[in-house]
Amino acid sequence: MVARHELMKKKYPDMPNAKGVPLTGLQNARPETKRIYETVKRNLEEMPFDVKEYLEVDLPAKIDPDWGN
């Protein structure tokens, strides 16, 4: 099982975690999906710091960025 897993990882390497506004780039987005995008975009603009810059910060090893989830 481990060998099969490693072969699959070699053929399909892990992708980096996605960052940014979710649900963007959908060609036929429903109105409620567009509202979610607009809400997230507005919240990002109202933040007192640049969220993209925060995501690039290297955290110390002891901090769990997913809060243990």
N, CA, C and O atoms as a Tripos MOL2 file, in Angstrom:
@<TRIPOS>MOLECULE
protein
  276   275    69     0     0
PROTEIN
NO_CHARGES

@<TRIPOS>ATOM
      1 N           0.8250   -1.1830    0.0000 N.3       1 MET1
      2 CA          0.0000    0.0000    0.0000 C.3       1 MET1
      3 C           0.8770    1.2590    0.0000 C.2       1 MET1
      4 O           0.5870    2.2250   -0.7050 O.2       1 MET1
      5 N           1.9390    1.2350    0.7890 N.am      2 VAL2
      6 CA          2.8420    2.3920    0.8500 C.3       2 VAL2
      7 C           3.5150    2.6120   -0.5030 C.2       2 VAL2
      8 O           3.6400    3.7490   -0.9580 O.2       2 VAL2
      9 N           3.9470    1.5310   -1.1450 N.am      3 ALA3
     10 CA          4.6060    1.6540   -2.4520 C.3       3 ALA3
     11 C           3.6420    2.2470   -3.4700 C.2       3 ALA3
     12 O           4.0330    3.1050   -4.2610 O.2       3 ALA3
     13 N           2.4030    1.8080   -3.4630 N.am      4 ARG4
     14 CA          1.3980    2.3410   -4.3930 C.3       4 ARG4
     15 C           1.1630    3.8240   -4.1130 C.2       4 ARG4
     16 O           1.0350    4.6260   -5.0390 O.2       4 ARG4
     17 N           1.1090    4.1780   -2.8350 N.am      5 HIS5
     18 CA          0.9170    5.5790   -2.4530 C.3       5 HIS5
     19 C           2.0790    6.4360   -2.9630 C.2       5 HIS5
     20 O           1.8610    7.5110   -3.5230 O.2       5 HIS5
     21 N           3.3060    5.9610   -2.7700 N.am      6 GLU6
     22 CA          4.4820    6.7170   -3.2180 C.3       6 GLU6
     23 C           4.5180    6.8440   -4.7360 C.2       6 GLU6
     24 O           4.9020    7.8930   -5.2550 O.2       6 GLU6
     25 N           4.1300    5.8050   -5.4510 N.am      7 LEU7
     26 CA          4.0790    5.8910   -6.9190 C.3       7 LEU7
     27 C           3.0380    6.9140   -7.3770 C.2       7 LEU7
     28 O           3.2750    7.6720   -8.3170 O.2       7 LEU7
     29 N           1.8970    6.9280   -6.7110 N.am      8 MET8
     30 CA          0.8630    7.9050   -7.0690 C.3       8 MET8
     31 C           1.3420    9.3320   -6.7710 C.2       8 MET8
     32 O           1.0720   10.2510   -7.5440 O.2       8 MET8
     33 N           2.0560    9.5170   -5.6450 N.am      9 LYS9
     34 CA          2.5720   10.8440   -5.3170 C.3       9 LYS9
     35 C           3.6260   11.2950   -6.3300 C.2       9 LYS9
     36 O           3.7450   12.4840   -6.6260 O.2       9 LYS9
     37 N           4.3860   10.3350   -6.8550 N.am     10 LYS10
     38 CA          5.3860   10.6790   -7.8580 C.3      10 LYS10
     39 C           4.7020   11.1220   -9.1570 C.2      10 LYS10
     40 O           5.1330   12.0780   -9.8010 O.2      10 LYS10
     41 N           3.6400   10.4210   -9.5270 N.am     11 LYS11
     42 CA          2.9270   10.7540  -10.7610 C.3      11 LYS11
     43 C           2.0700   12.0110  -10.5860 C.2      11 LYS11
     44 O           1.9670   12.8290  -11.5000 O.2      11 LYS11
     45 N           1.4570   12.1590   -9.4080 N.am     12 TYR12
     46 CA          0.5870   13.2990   -9.1070 C.3      12 TYR12
     47 C           1.0910   13.9800   -7.8370 C.2      12 TYR12
     48 O           0.5600   13.7250   -6.7570 O.2      12 TYR12
     49 N           2.1020   14.8380   -7.9420 N.am     13 PRO13
     50 CA          2.6790   15.4600   -6.7420 C.3      13 PRO13
     51 C           1.6670   16.3510   -6.0210 C.2      13 PRO13
     52 O           0.6980   16.8330   -6.6080 O.2      13 PRO13
     53 N           1.9260   16.5520   -4.7350 N.am     14 ASP14
     54 CA          1.0580   17.4090   -3.9260 C.3      14 ASP14
     55 C           1.0760   18.8270   -4.4860 C.2      14 ASP14
     56 O           2.1010   19.3210   -4.9570 O.2      14 ASP14
     57 N          -0.0760   19.4580   -4.4190 N.am     15 MET15
     58 CA         -0.1900   20.8550   -4.8290 C.3      15 MET15
     59 C          -0.0920   21.7290   -3.5880 C.2      15 MET15
     60 O          -0.5050   21.3070   -2.5080 O.2      15 MET15
     61 N           0.4490   22.9430   -3.7200 N.am     16 PRO16
     62 CA          0.4700   23.8310   -2.5630 C.3      16 PRO16
     63 C          -0.9560   24.2360   -2.1870 C.2      16 PRO16
     64 O          -1.8570   24.2140   -3.0250 O.2      16 PRO16
     65 N          -1.1500   24.6040   -0.9270 N.am     17 ASN17
     66 CA         -2.4670   25.0350   -0.4800 C.3      17 ASN17
     67 C          -2.9010   26.2690   -1.2600 C.2      17 ASN17
     68 O          -2.1000   27.1660   -1.5220 O.2      17 ASN17
     69 N          -4.1540   26.3000   -1.6190 N.am     18 ALA18
     70 CA         -4.6990   27.4440   -2.3430 C.3      18 ALA18
     71 C          -4.8550   28.6210   -1.3940 C.2      18 ALA18
     72 O          -5.1840   28.4430   -0.2210 O.2      18 ALA18
     73 N          -4.6230   29.8040   -1.8970 N.am     19 LYS19
     74 CA         -4.7830   31.0130   -1.1140 C.3      19 LYS19
     75 C          -5.4950   32.0320   -1.9830 C.2      19 LYS19
     76 O          -5.3450   32.0460   -3.2050 O.2      19 LYS19
     77 N          -6.2560   32.8670   -1.3450 N.am     20 GLY20
     78 CA         -6.9570   33.9080   -2.0750 C.3      20 GLY20
     79 C          -8.4510   33.8210   -1.8620 C.2      20 GLY20
     80 O          -8.9290   33.0330   -1.0460 O.2      20 GLY20
     81 N          -9.1810   34.6290   -2.5940 N.am     21 VAL21
     82 CA        -10.6340   34.6710   -2.4670 C.3      21 VAL21
     83 C         -11.2230   33.3970   -3.0620 C.2      21 VAL21
     84 O         -10.9850   33.0950   -4.2310 O.2      21 VAL21
     85 N         -11.9880   32.6460   -2.2700 N.am     22 PRO22
     86 CA        -12.5610   31.4100   -2.7890 C.3      22 PRO22
     87 C         -13.6560   31.6810   -3.8140 C.2      22 PRO22
     88 O         -14.2150   32.7760   -3.8760 O.2      22 PRO22
     89 N         -13.9420   30.6880   -4.5930 N.am     23 LEU23
     90 CA        -15.0480   30.6900   -5.5540 C.3      23 LEU23
     91 C         -14.8420   31.6870   -6.6900 C.2      23 LEU23
     92 O         -15.8160   32.1190   -7.3070 O.2      23 LEU23
     93 N         -13.6060   32.0590   -6.9760 N.am     24 THR24
     94 CA        -13.3580   32.9420   -8.1080 C.3      24 THR24
     95 C         -13.0400   32.0900   -9.3330 C.2      24 THR24
     96 O         -12.6020   30.9460   -9.2040 O.2      24 THR24
     97 N         -13.2510   32.6260  -10.4730 N.am     25 GLY25
     98 CA        -12.9300   31.9170  -11.7020 C.3      25 GLY25
     99 C         -14.0170   30.9660  -12.1700 C.2      25 GLY25
    100 O         -13.8100   30.2250  -13.1310 O.2      25 GLY25
    101 N         -15.1710   30.9690  -11.5160 N.am     26 LEU26
    102 CA        -16.2690   30.1150  -11.9570 C.3      26 LEU26
    103 C         -16.9700   30.7930  -13.1240 C.2      26 LEU26
    104 O         -17.3400   31.9630  -13.0310 O.2      26 LEU26
    105 N         -17.1530   30.0740  -14.2130 N.am     27 GLN27
    106 CA        -17.7460   30.6790  -15.4020 C.3      27 GLN27
    107 C         -19.2510   30.8630  -15.2590 C.2      27 GLN27
    108 O         -19.7840   31.8870  -15.6870 O.2      27 GLN27
    109 N         -19.9390   29.9070  -14.6750 N.am     28 ASN28
    110 CA        -21.3840   29.9730  -14.5540 C.3      28 ASN28
    111 C         -21.7960   29.9900  -13.0880 C.2      28 ASN28
    112 O         -22.6050   29.1710  -12.6530 O.2      28 ASN28
    113 N         -21.2410   30.9170  -12.3390 N.am     29 ALA29
    114 CA        -21.5220   30.9850  -10.9090 C.3      29 ALA29
    115 C         -22.9650   31.4110  -10.6620 C.2      29 ALA29
    116 O         -23.5020   32.2830  -11.3450 O.2      29 ALA29
    117 N         -23.5770   30.7710   -9.6670 N.am     30 ARG30
    118 CA        -24.9420   31.1300   -9.2820 C.3      30 ARG30
    119 C         -24.9140   32.4630   -8.5420 C.2      30 ARG30
    120 O         -23.8710   32.8540   -8.0190 O.2      30 ARG30
    121 N         -26.0510   33.1690   -8.4890 N.am     31 PRO31
    122 CA        -26.0840   34.4700   -7.8020 C.3      31 PRO31
    123 C         -25.6290   34.3790   -6.3420 C.2      31 PRO31
    124 O         -24.9190   35.2650   -5.8660 O.2      31 PRO31
    125 N         -26.0280   33.3200   -5.6260 N.am     32 GLU32
    126 CA        -25.6280   33.2150   -4.2230 C.3      32 GLU32
    127 C         -24.1180   32.9900   -4.1000 C.2      32 GLU32
    128 O         -23.5070   33.4310   -3.1270 O.2      32 GLU32
    129 N         -23.5140   32.3120   -5.0720 N.am     33 THR33
    130 CA        -22.0680   32.1230   -5.0700 C.3      33 THR33
    131 C         -21.3730   33.4510   -5.3150 C.2      33 THR33
    132 O         -20.3530   33.7410   -4.6910 O.2      33 THR33
    133 N         -21.9090   34.2520   -6.2100 N.am     34 LYS34
    134 CA        -21.3440   35.5790   -6.4750 C.3      34 LYS34
    135 C         -21.4360   36.4670   -5.2440 C.2      34 LYS34
    136 O         -20.5320   37.2620   -4.9900 O.2      34 LYS34
    137 N         -22.5260   36.3440   -4.4660 N.am     35 ARG35
    138 CA        -22.6660   37.1310   -3.2370 C.3      35 ARG35
    139 C         -21.6200   36.7240   -2.2060 C.2      35 ARG35
    140 O         -21.0790   37.5750   -1.5000 O.2      35 ARG35
    141 N         -21.3310   35.4200   -2.1150 N.am     36 ILE36
    142 CA        -20.2860   34.9570   -1.1950 C.3      36 ILE36
    143 C         -18.9560   35.5980   -1.5800 C.2      36 ILE36
    144 O         -18.2330   36.1110   -0.7260 O.2      36 ILE36
    145 N         -18.6400   35.5640   -2.8790 N.am     37 TYR37
    146 CA        -17.3880   36.1580   -3.3620 C.3      37 TYR37
    147 C         -17.3280   37.6440   -2.9970 C.2      37 TYR37
    148 O         -16.3060   38.1230   -2.5050 O.2      37 TYR37
    149 N         -18.4020   38.3570   -3.2350 N.am     38 GLU38
    150 CA        -18.4120   39.7980   -2.9570 C.3      38 GLU38
    151 C         -18.2460   40.0650   -1.4580 C.2      38 GLU38
    152 O         -17.5560   41.0090   -1.0740 O.2      38 GLU38
    153 N         -18.8710   39.2440   -0.6120 N.am     39 THR39
    154 CA        -18.7410   39.4120    0.8370 C.3      39 THR39
    155 C         -17.3080   39.1780    1.2800 C.2      39 THR39
    156 O         -16.7640   39.9610    2.0580 O.2      39 THR39
    157 N         -16.6920   38.1110    0.7940 N.am     40 VAL40
    158 CA        -15.3010   37.8160    1.1630 C.3      40 VAL40
    159 C         -14.3790   38.9230    0.6670 C.2      40 VAL40
    160 O         -13.4890   39.3690    1.3910 O.2      40 VAL40
    161 N         -14.5920   39.3560   -0.5530 N.am     41 LYS41
    162 CA        -13.7580   40.4170   -1.1290 C.3      41 LYS41
    163 C         -13.8830   41.7040   -0.3100 C.2      41 LYS41
    164 O         -12.8820   42.3610   -0.0240 O.2      41 LYS41
    165 N         -15.1130   42.0620    0.0670 N.am     42 ARG42
    166 CA        -15.3280   43.2700    0.8670 C.3      42 ARG42
    167 C         -14.6650   43.1360    2.2430 C.2      42 ARG42
    168 O         -14.0510   44.0860    2.7290 O.2      42 ARG42
    169 N         -14.7880   41.9570    2.8720 N.am     43 ASN43
    170 CA        -14.1590   41.7450    4.1790 C.3      43 ASN43
    171 C         -12.6420   41.8400    4.0900 C.2      43 ASN43
    172 O         -12.0060   42.3890    4.9890 O.2      43 ASN43
    173 N         -12.0540   41.3140    3.0210 N.am     44 LEU44
    174 CA        -10.6070   41.4040    2.8450 C.3      44 LEU44
    175 C         -10.1530   42.8510    2.7040 C.2      44 LEU44
    176 O          -9.1100   43.2370    3.2300 O.2      44 LEU44
    177 N         -10.9440   43.6450    1.9920 N.am     45 GLU45
    178 CA        -10.5850   45.0510    1.8000 C.3      45 GLU45
    179 C         -10.6870   45.8470    3.0970 C.2      45 GLU45
    180 O          -9.9920   46.8500    3.2630 O.2      45 GLU45
    181 N         -11.5530   45.4100    4.0260 N.am     46 GLU46
    182 CA        -11.7520   46.1240    5.2790 C.3      46 GLU46
    183 C         -10.7640   45.7100    6.3720 C.2      46 GLU46
    184 O         -10.7330   46.3210    7.4400 O.2      46 GLU46
    185 N          -9.9700   44.6920    6.1180 N.am     47 MET47
    186 CA         -9.0030   44.2370    7.1250 C.3      47 MET47
    187 C          -7.9450   45.3160    7.3480 C.2      47 MET47
    188 O          -7.5680   46.0190    6.4110 O.2      47 MET47
    189 N          -7.4620   45.4490    8.5910 N.am     48 PRO48
    190 CA         -6.4610   46.4850    8.8760 C.3      48 PRO48
    191 C          -5.0500   46.1200    8.4220 C.2      48 PRO48
    192 O          -4.1160   46.8930    8.6350 O.2      48 PRO48
    193 N          -4.8850   44.9570    7.8010 N.am     49 PHE49
    194 CA         -3.5790   44.5350    7.2930 C.3      49 PHE49
    195 C          -3.8000   43.7950    5.9770 C.2      49 PHE49
    196 O          -4.9230   43.4100    5.6490 O.2      49 PHE49
    197 N          -2.7190   43.6030    5.2340 N.am     50 ASP50
    198 CA         -2.7930   42.9030    3.9560 C.3      50 ASP50
    199 C          -2.7940   41.3910    4.2240 C.2      50 ASP50
    200 O          -1.7980   40.8370    4.6910 O.2      50 ASP50
    201 N          -3.9040   40.7390    3.9290 N.am     51 VAL51
    202 CA         -4.0560   39.3120    4.2030 C.3      51 VAL51
    203 C          -3.0390   38.4950    3.4120 C.2      51 VAL51
    204 O          -2.4960   37.5230    3.9360 O.2      51 VAL51
    205 N          -2.7730   38.8640    2.1780 N.am     52 LYS52
    206 CA         -1.7980   38.1270    1.3630 C.3      52 LYS52
    207 C          -0.4070   38.1980    1.9990 C.2      52 LYS52
    208 O           0.3330   37.2140    2.0040 O.2      52 LYS52
    209 N          -0.0660   39.3600    2.5290 N.am     53 GLU53
    210 CA          1.2260   39.5100    3.2030 C.3      53 GLU53
    211 C           1.2710   38.6320    4.4580 C.2      53 GLU53
    212 O           2.2960   38.0130    4.7420 O.2      53 GLU53
    213 N           0.1790   38.5750    5.2000 N.am     54 TYR54
    214 CA          0.1060   37.7350    6.4000 C.3      54 TYR54
    215 C           0.2930   36.2630    6.0480 C.2      54 TYR54
    216 O           0.9730   35.5380    6.7740 O.2      54 TYR54
    217 N          -0.2920   35.8180    4.9580 N.am     55 LEU55
    218 CA         -0.1890   34.4180    4.5660 C.3      55 LEU55
    219 C           1.2230   34.0230    4.1840 C.2      55 LEU55
    220 O           1.5720   32.8440    4.2460 O.2      55 LEU55
    221 N           2.0430   34.9870    3.7900 N.am     56 GLU56
    222 CA          3.4190   34.7130    3.3990 C.3      56 GLU56
    223 C           4.3850   34.6850    4.5800 C.2      56 GLU56
    224 O           5.5360   34.2760    4.4240 O.2      56 GLU56
    225 N           3.9350   35.1140    5.7570 N.am     57 VAL57
    226 CA          4.8040   35.1650    6.9310 C.3      57 VAL57
    227 C           5.1490   33.7450    7.3630 C.2      57 VAL57
    228 O           4.2700   32.8890    7.4610 O.2      57 VAL57
    229 N           6.4250   33.5000    7.6200 N.am     58 ASP58
    230 CA          6.8570   32.2020    8.1420 C.3      58 ASP58
    231 C           6.5720   32.1630    9.6330 C.2      58 ASP58
    232 O           7.1310   32.9400   10.4070 O.2      58 ASP58
    233 N           5.6920   31.2430   10.0290 N.am     59 LEU59
    234 CA          5.3320   31.1200   11.4310 C.3      59 LEU59
    235 C           6.3320   30.2280   12.1510 C.2      59 LEU59
    236 O           6.8940   29.3160   11.5450 O.2      59 LEU59
    237 N           6.5600   30.4770   13.4310 N.am     60 PRO60
    238 CA          7.4320   29.5760   14.1960 C.3      60 PRO60
    239 C           6.8420   28.1650   14.2000 C.2      60 PRO60
    240 O           5.6310   27.9910   14.0680 O.2      60 PRO60
    241 N           7.6870   27.1830   14.3500 N.am     61 ALA61
    242 CA          7.2550   25.7870   14.2630 C.3      61 ALA61
    243 C           6.2240   25.4220   15.3190 C.2      61 ALA61
    244 O           5.4340   24.5020   15.1040 O.2      61 ALA61
    245 N           6.2060   26.1180   16.4580 N.am     62 LYS62
    246 CA          5.2780   25.7710   17.5300 C.3      62 LYS62
    247 C           3.8530   26.2360   17.2630 C.2      62 LYS62
    248 O           2.9270   25.7650   17.9230 O.2      62 LYS62
    249 N           3.6530   27.1360   16.3270 N.am     63 ILE63
    250 CA          2.3170   27.6560   16.0430 C.3      63 ILE63
    251 C           1.6510   26.7830   14.9870 C.2      63 ILE63
    252 O           2.2220   26.5190   13.9290 O.2      63 ILE63
    253 N           0.4420   26.3420   15.2920 N.am     64 ASP64
    254 CA         -0.3310   25.5320   14.3480 C.3      64 ASP64
    255 C          -1.2880   26.4620   13.6000 C.2      64 ASP64
    256 O          -2.2700   26.9110   14.1920 O.2      64 ASP64
    257 N          -1.0430   26.7680   12.3290 N.am     65 PRO65
    258 CA         -1.8830   27.7320   11.6020 C.3      65 PRO65
    259 C          -3.3060   27.2390   11.3930 C.2      65 PRO65
    260 O          -4.1880   28.0510   11.1170 O.2      65 PRO65
    261 N          -3.5670   25.9320   11.5150 N.am     66 ASP66
    262 CA         -4.9180   25.4170   11.3530 C.3      66 ASP66
    263 C          -5.6360   25.2720   12.6900 C.2      66 ASP66
    264 O          -6.7390   24.7280   12.7330 O.2      66 ASP66
    265 N          -5.0560   25.7330   13.7520 N.am     67 TRP67
    266 CA         -5.6360   25.6920   15.0880 C.3      67 TRP67
    267 C          -5.9940   24.2830   15.4890 C.2      67 TRP67
    268 O          -6.9720   24.0790   16.2080 O.2      67 TRP67
    269 N          -5.2200   23.2920   15.0370 N.am     68 GLY68
    270 CA         -5.4400   21.9180   15.4530 C.3      68 GLY68
    271 C          -6.5480   21.2070   14.7180 C.2      68 GLY68
    272 O          -6.8940   20.0810   15.0750 O.2      68 GLY68
    273 N          -7.1150   21.8250   13.7080 N.am     69 ASN69
    274 CA         -8.2070   21.1920   12.9510 C.3      69 ASN69
    275 C          -7.6520   20.3810   11.8150 C.2      69 ASN69
    276 O          -8.4130   19.7730   11.0620 O.2      69 ASN69
@<TRIPOS>BOND
     1     1     2 1
     2     2     3 1
     3     3     4 2
     4     3     5 am
     5     5     6 1
     6     6     7 1
     7     7     8 2
     8     7     9 am
     9     9    10 1
    10    10    11 1
    11    11    12 2
    12    11    13 am
    13    13    14 1
    14    14    15 1
    15    15    16 2
    16    15    17 am
    17    17    18 1
    18    18    19 1
    19    19    20 2
    20    19    21 am
    21    21    22 1
    22    22    23 1
    23    23    24 2
    24    23    25 am
    25    25    26 1
    26    26    27 1
    27    27    28 2
    28    27    29 am
    29    29    30 1
    30    30    31 1
    31    31    32 2
    32    31    33 am
    33    33    34 1
    34    34    35 1
    35    35    36 2
    36    35    37 am
    37    37    38 1
    38    38    39 1
    39    39    40 2
    40    39    41 am
    41    41    42 1
    42    42    43 1
    43    43    44 2
    44    43    45 am
    45    45    46 1
    46    46    47 1
    47    47    48 2
    48    47    49 am
    49    49    50 1
    50    50    51 1
    51    51    52 2
    52    51    53 am
    53    53    54 1
    54    54    55 1
    55    55    56 2
    56    55    57 am
    57    57    58 1
    58    58    59 1
    59    59    60 2
    60    59    61 am
    61    61    62 1
    62    62    63 1
    63    63    64 2
    64    63    65 am
    65    65    66 1
    66    66    67 1
    67    67    68 2
    68    67    69 am
    69    69    70 1
    70    70    71 1
    71    71    72 2
    72    71    73 am
    73    73    74 1
    74    74    75 1
    75    75    76 2
    76    75    77 am
    77    77    78 1
    78    78    79 1
    79    79    80 2
    80    79    81 am
    81    81    82 1
    82    82    83 1
    83    83    84 2
    84    83    85 am
    85    85    86 1
    86    86    87 1
    87    87    88 2
    88    87    89 am
    89    89    90 1
    90    90    91 1
    91    91    92 2
    92    91    93 am
    93    93    94 1
    94    94    95 1
    95    95    96 2
    96    95    97 am
    97    97    98 1
    98    98    99 1
    99    99   100 2
   100    99   101 am
   101   101   102 1
   102   102   103 1
   103   103   104 2
   104   103   105 am
   105   105   106 1
   106   106   107 1
   107   107   108 2
   108   107   109 am
   109   109   110 1
   110   110   111 1
   111   111   112 2
   112   111   113 am
   113   113   114 1
   114   114   115 1
   115   115   116 2
   116   115   117 am
   117   117   118 1
   118   118   119 1
   119   119   120 2
   120   119   121 am
   121   121   122 1
   122   122   123 1
   123   123   124 2
   124   123   125 am
   125   125   126 1
   126   126   127 1
   127   127   128 2
   128   127   129 am
   129   129   130 1
   130   130   131 1
   131   131   132 2
   132   131   133 am
   133   133   134 1
   134   134   135 1
   135   135   136 2
   136   135   137 am
   137   137   138 1
   138   138   139 1
   139   139   140 2
   140   139   141 am
   141   141   142 1
   142   142   143 1
   143   143   144 2
   144   143   145 am
   145   145   146 1
   146   146   147 1
   147   147   148 2
   148   147   149 am
   149   149   150 1
   150   150   151 1
   151   151   152 2
   152   151   153 am
   153   153   154 1
   154   154   155 1
   155   155   156 2
   156   155   157 am
   157   157   158 1
   158   158   159 1
   159   159   160 2
   160   159   161 am
   161   161   162 1
   162   162   163 1
   163   163   164 2
   164   163   165 am
   165   165   166 1
   166   166   167 1
   167   167   168 2
   168   167   169 am
   169   169   170 1
   170   170   171 1
   171   171   172 2
   172   171   173 am
   173   173   174 1
   174   174   175 1
   175   175   176 2
   176   175   177 am
   177   177   178 1
   178   178   179 1
   179   179   180 2
   180   179   181 am
   181   181   182 1
   182   182   183 1
   183   183   184 2
   184   183   185 am
   185   185   186 1
   186   186   187 1
   187   187   188 2
   188   187   189 am
   189   189   190 1
   190   190   191 1
   191   191   192 2
   192   191   193 am
   193   193   194 1
   194   194   195 1
   195   195   196 2
   196   195   197 am
   197   197   198 1
   198   198   199 1
   199   199   200 2
   200   199   201 am
   201   201   202 1
   202   202   203 1
   203   203   204 2
   204   203   205 am
   205   205   206 1
   206   206   207 1
   207   207   208 2
   208   207   209 am
   209   209   210 1
   210   210   211 1
   211   211   212 2
   212   211   213 am
   213   213   214 1
   214   214   215 1
   215   215   216 2
   216   215   217 am
   217   217   218 1
   218   218   219 1
   219   219   220 2
   220   219   221 am
   221   221   222 1
   222   222   223 1
   223   223   224 2
   224   223   225 am
   225   225   226 1
   226   226   227 1
   227   227   228 2
   228   227   229 am
   229   229   230 1
   230   230   231 1
   231   231   232 2
   232   231   233 am
   233   233   234 1
   234   234   235 1
   235   235   236 2
   236   235   237 am
   237   237   238 1
   238   238   239 1
   239   239   240 2
   240   239   241 am
   241   241   242 1
   242   242   243 1
   243   243   244 2
   244   243   245 am
   245   245   246 1
   246   246   247 1
   247   247   248 2
   248   247   249 am
   249   249   250 1
   250   250   251 1
   251   251   252 2
   252   251   253 am
   253   253   254 1
   254   254   255 1
   255   255   256 2
   256   255   257 am
   257   257   258 1
   258   258   259 1
   259   259   260 2
   260   259   261 am
   261   261   262 1
   262   262   263 1
   263   263   264 2
   264   263   265 am
   265   265   266 1
   266   266   267 1
   267   267   268 2
   268   267   269 am
   269   269   270 1
   270   270   271 1
   271   271   272 2
   272   271   273 am
   273   273   274 1
   274   274   275 1
   275   275   276 2
@<TRIPOS>SUBSTRUCTURE
     1 MET1         2 RESIDUE 1 A MET
     2 VAL2         6 RESIDUE 1 A VAL
     3 ALA3        10 RESIDUE 1 A ALA
     4 ARG4        14 RESIDUE 1 A ARG
     5 HIS5        18 RESIDUE 1 A HIS
     6 GLU6        22 RESIDUE 1 A GLU
     7 LEU7        26 RESIDUE 1 A LEU
     8 MET8        30 RESIDUE 1 A MET
     9 LYS9        34 RESIDUE 1 A LYS
    10 LYS10       38 RESIDUE 1 A LYS
    11 LYS11       42 RESIDUE 1 A LYS
    12 TYR12       46 RESIDUE 1 A TYR
    13 PRO13       50 RESIDUE 1 A PRO
    14 ASP14       54 RESIDUE 1 A ASP
    15 MET15       58 RESIDUE 1 A MET
    16 PRO16       62 RESIDUE 1 A PRO
    17 ASN17       66 RESIDUE 1 A ASN
    18 ALA18       70 RESIDUE 1 A ALA
    19 LYS19       74 RESIDUE 1 A LYS
    20 GLY20       78 RESIDUE 1 A GLY
    21 VAL21       82 RESIDUE 1 A VAL
    22 PRO22       86 RESIDUE 1 A PRO
    23 LEU23       90 RESIDUE 1 A LEU
    24 THR24       94 RESIDUE 1 A THR
    25 GLY25       98 RESIDUE 1 A GLY
    26 LEU26      102 RESIDUE 1 A LEU
    27 GLN27      106 RESIDUE 1 A GLN
    28 ASN28      110 RESIDUE 1 A ASN
    29 ALA29      114 RESIDUE 1 A ALA
    30 ARG30      118 RESIDUE 1 A ARG
    31 PRO31      122 RESIDUE 1 A PRO
    32 GLU32      126 RESIDUE 1 A GLU
    33 THR33      130 RESIDUE 1 A THR
    34 LYS34      134 RESIDUE 1 A LYS
    35 ARG35      138 RESIDUE 1 A ARG
    36 ILE36      142 RESIDUE 1 A ILE
    37 TYR37      146 RESIDUE 1 A TYR
    38 GLU38      150 RESIDUE 1 A GLU
    39 THR39      154 RESIDUE 1 A THR
    40 VAL40      158 RESIDUE 1 A VAL
    41 LYS41      162 RESIDUE 1 A LYS
    42 ARG42      166 RESIDUE 1 A ARG
    43 ASN43      170 RESIDUE 1 A ASN
    44 LEU44      174 RESIDUE 1 A LEU
    45 GLU45      178 RESIDUE 1 A GLU
    46 GLU46      182 RESIDUE 1 A GLU
    47 MET47      186 RESIDUE 1 A MET
    48 PRO48      190 RESIDUE 1 A PRO
    49 PHE49      194 RESIDUE 1 A PHE
    50 ASP50      198 RESIDUE 1 A ASP
    51 VAL51      202 RESIDUE 1 A VAL
    52 LYS52      206 RESIDUE 1 A LYS
    53 GLU53      210 RESIDUE 1 A GLU
    54 TYR54      214 RESIDUE 1 A TYR
    55 LEU55      218 RESIDUE 1 A LEU
    56 GLU56      222 RESIDUE 1 A GLU
    57 VAL57      226 RESIDUE 1 A VAL
    58 ASP58      230 RESIDUE 1 A ASP
    59 LEU59      234 RESIDUE 1 A LEU
    60 PRO60      238 RESIDUE 1 A PRO
    61 ALA61      242 RESIDUE 1 A ALA
    62 LYS62      246 RESIDUE 1 A LYS
    63 ILE63      250 RESIDUE 1 A ILE
    64 ASP64      254 RESIDUE 1 A ASP
    65 PRO65      258 RESIDUE 1 A PRO
    66 ASP66      262 RESIDUE 1 A ASP
    67 TRP67      266 RESIDUE 1 A TRP
    68 GLY68      270 RESIDUE 1 A GLY
    69 ASN69      274 RESIDUE 1 A ASN
